[in-house]
Amino acid sequence: MKKLLVAAAISTTLLSPFAAHAQKIGVSMALFDDTFLTILRNGISDAGKKAGANVQIEDATNDVGKQLSQVQNMIAQKVDAIIVNPVDTDATPKITKMVTDAKIPLIYVNRKPVDFAKLPAGVAFVASDEKVSGTLQTQHVCKLLKGKGDVLVLMGELSNEAARTRTQDIEDVVKTKECSGLKIVDKREGKWSRTNAQDITTNWLSSGVKFDAIIANNDEMAIGAINALKAAKKWTPASIVAGIDATPDALASMKAGDLKVTVFQNAAGQGSGSVDAALKMIKKQPVDRFVNVPFELVTPENLTKYSGKN
């Protein structure tokens, strides 16, 4: 009888390698205090609960050293997979090496690792293709300006691949035949922050810079620009400010007639996609190196479709 019980226990283990414990997934987020990343974090948390996984999420507070030490601790705890939303995308080669040396599946989410082209087996990236985000955004601004006008650009943190790519997208659209009448008058690093963007826009206004539109790398900075224009009594219903992410605040701003353009980046979808990729990799199932969650243009005309999505 004892032999039969042992055999039954062995066969159960073989059939379900996770029967002994819920999959443990360690998550290091660049920071908690960010609207978009909060939606992303909730997407990870919800997907983990739904899958019955034990998900431990930590805040790197925008500190690269802190994030590296969080990842080291997760490796020491022998988690089954690690999800990283990088503080600085240039620091990802260190993370990739540490985690792959420990033979733990690694998933980068939302921010593209600098070593993406060389990611080894067992590492994936879940995000939206940034080449599309700034392109959709700027093409629509170009359309609103009928191909001519002066634009100001608010950039995210330049240590971040998304900020660099979104800014490059703007420059690439301006070089196209249809939009060659657009001119970038100035670009400033607003570090994704509403407050920073408000200060930068206030400085532009007080220095008398002439412009027809402000293109921001994200919605928080776009809202900061709108706030500055309103505070300086320079806002009109025709003012053009564009963002990216389609956060709830951005959609509310658009509904109020303020924000003219945003691009839906499915934060919750990226969060659940990263958990899905982690679980597949734990089970040794194939996962694409890049799992694309598509961007979609949002304007006042199609706004209702996106309410409540992020």
N, C-alpha and C positions, 0 to 999 in steps of 0.2 A: 504493500500500500504506500509506504514511504517513497519507494522508487517512482511510483506512478505520480505522486504529488510533485516530486522534484522535476520529473519530465514535463508535467503540465506547466510548472513555473518557468522552465527554460523555454518552452515553446511560446508562452505568452510574451516573454521578453523578446524573442526573435520576431514575433509578429508585430509588436509595438515597442520600439526602442524607447518611447517616451512614457510608457506606462508608469515607470518608477517616479517620474517627476514632471511637472509642467515645464515646458520649455522656458528657460530663463533668458530674457533679452535685455542687455544693457543698452541704454540710450544716453548719449551726451548731446545736449542741445547747445547751440552757440549762446543763446540767452533766452530767458523766459519772458523778459519785459519787452515784447515786440508783438504787435497785433497779428501779423501774418504767421509768425512762428508759434504763437499760442494756438492758432487753429490747426497748424501742422502737428503740434504736440498732442492736442486733443484727438486728432485723427489716429495717431500712433497708439495712444492710450485706449481708445474705443476699439480699435482693431485687435489689440492685444487681449482685451477682456473677452471680445467675441470669440477669439480663437482659444481661450482658456490658457493663454501664456502668461507668465509672470514677467511683467515689463517694469523695469526700474529706470526712471527718467531723471537725469541730473542736469543742473544749470551750470554751464561753464562761465556765465557772467561776462561773456566776450573776452575771456582771458585764455590765450593759447596754452600757456603753461598749465593752467587749471584743467583744461580739456585733456591734455596729454596725460596728466596724472589720473583723471577719471577713467580714461581708457585703460591705463596700467592696472588700476584697481579692479576693473571689470575682468581683465585677463586673469588676475590673481584669484578672483572669485569663481573662475571657470564657468562663465556664462556660456550659453549655447550659441549666441550670436550677438554682434554689436552693431548698433545703428548710430551713425555720427552725422550731425548737422554741423559742418566745420565752422569754427570761429574765423580762421584764416585759411583759405583754400590752398595757399602756398605751403602750409604745414602738413598737408595730407600725406606726403611720402613717408614721413616718420610714423604716422598712424598706420598706414598700409603695412609697413614692414613689421611693426610691433604685433599687429593682430594676425597677419598671415604667418609669422614665425610661430605664433601660438596655435596655429591651425584652427582658428575660429572664423566662421563666416563674418564678413564685414559688408555693411551696406551704408553708402553715403546717401544722404537725402537732401534734396533741394539745392544745395550749393555744390557746383561741379569741382571735384578734386583736380588739382593741377597735374597730377599724374594719371589722369583718366585714360590717356592713350596707352599707358603701360600697365594698367591694372591687371594683376595676376588672376588666375582662377580662384574662385572663392570670394571675389569682391565684385559688388554691383553698385550701380548709381541709379537712384530713382528721382526723377525731376521732370521739369518741362524744358524744352529746347529753347535756351535763351536767345538763340539767333532769331526766333520767331517773335519773342515778346516786344522788344524795342522796335522791331520792323513793323509789326501791326500798328503799334502805337503811333509811330512817326508818320507812317503812310496816311493814317487817318487825320493827323494834325495837318499834313500837307494838303489833303483834300479840303479840310475846313478853311485853310488859308488860300485855297485855289492856286497852290504851287508857288506862292511868293510871300516872303516875310522874314522878320528877324526873330530868332528863337534863343531862349536861355535854357541851359541844361542843369538840372540838379542831379548829381551823381551819388550813388550809394558808396559804401566804404570801398576804396580802391584796392584794399587787400582781398576783396571778394571778387571772384571770377564773374559772378552775375552782373555786378556793377560795371565791370570793364566791358563785358559783352554787350550789355544793353546800351551803353554809351557808344560803342562801336557801331551798333545797329543804327542809331540815330545818324551818325556820321555817314554811314553807307547809303541810307535813304536819301540824305541831302545831296549825295553825289549822283543820284539817278537823274535821268533826263526830265522825268515828270516833276521832280522836286528840286531841281537845280536852282530855282529862284529863292529857296530858303537859305538863310545865312545864320550860322551859329555865332552869336555875339559874345557869349561868355559861358563857361562851364565851371561849376563849383561843387566841391565834395560835401554833401549834406549828411553823409553817414547814415542814410536810411531814416533819419530822425525828423519828426514834425517840427520840433523846436529849432533845430539847426537850420532847417529849410526856411522857417519863418524869419529867422535872423538874417540869413543870406539874402532873401527876397527884400527884406526891409532895407538892407544896405544897397541893393541894386536900385531900389526906388529912390532912396535919398541921394544916390550919386547921379541920378538922372538918365540912367541907361534906357534907351528906347527899344521896345520889343513888342512882338505881336502874339507870342505864345511862350509858355513855360512847359518844358517837357521834363518830367521827373522820373527817375529810375524806379520809384515805388509810390504807392498811394499816400503813405504817411507824409512824404516830402511834398507831394502835390497839395495835400490839405494844408500843410504849413505855409505854402506859397499863397494859397487862397486866403488864409487867415491874415497874412501880411498885406495883401492887396486890399482886403476889406478894412483892416485897421488904418491903412493910409488913405482910405476913401478913393482908391483907384480901381475898385471893382465895378464892372458893368456886366449885365447879363450876357454880353457878347465876348467877355474875357475867355481866353482859351488856356486851360491848364490840363495836362494829361498825366496820368499815373499808370501803375501796373500792379496787379494782384486782385483787384475787385474785392477788397475787404469790406465788411459790413459798413464801416464808416465811409468808405469811398462810394458805395452804392447809395447810402443815405445822402451824401453830398451831391451825387448825380441827380437823385430824385428831387432834391431841392433846387436843381437848375444850376449848380455851381460847377462841379467837375464835368468836363466834356468828354473825356476819353479814359478808359482804363482797359486792362487786359486781364481776363479771368485766369488766374493760376490756381488750380485746384489743390489747395493746401491739405484739405482733409483726404483727398485722393492720393496725394504724395505720401501722407502719413500712413494710410492703410496699405498703400503699395509697398512701402518699405518693410512693413511687418510681414506682408505676404511673401516678399522676396526672402526675408530672413527665415521664415518657416520652411520655405521650399529648399533653401540652401542647407538648413539643418538636416533635412531629410534626403540630402544629396540629389535633389531634383534640379533639372536645368533652369537657369535664370539668365536672361539676356544681360550683357554687361551694362547696357543703358535701357532702363525701363522708362519710356516716354509717357508723360501725362500731359496731353496737348493743351496749349494756350488757346484762348478764344477772345476775340475783340468784343468789348462791351461799350455801347453808346446809349444815349437816351432812348433811341429807337428800339433796342432789344433788351433794355434794362430789366423788365419784369421777369424775363427768363432766368435771371441770375440771383434774384432776391432770395435770401435764405440758403444759398449754396455754400458760401464760405462762413 
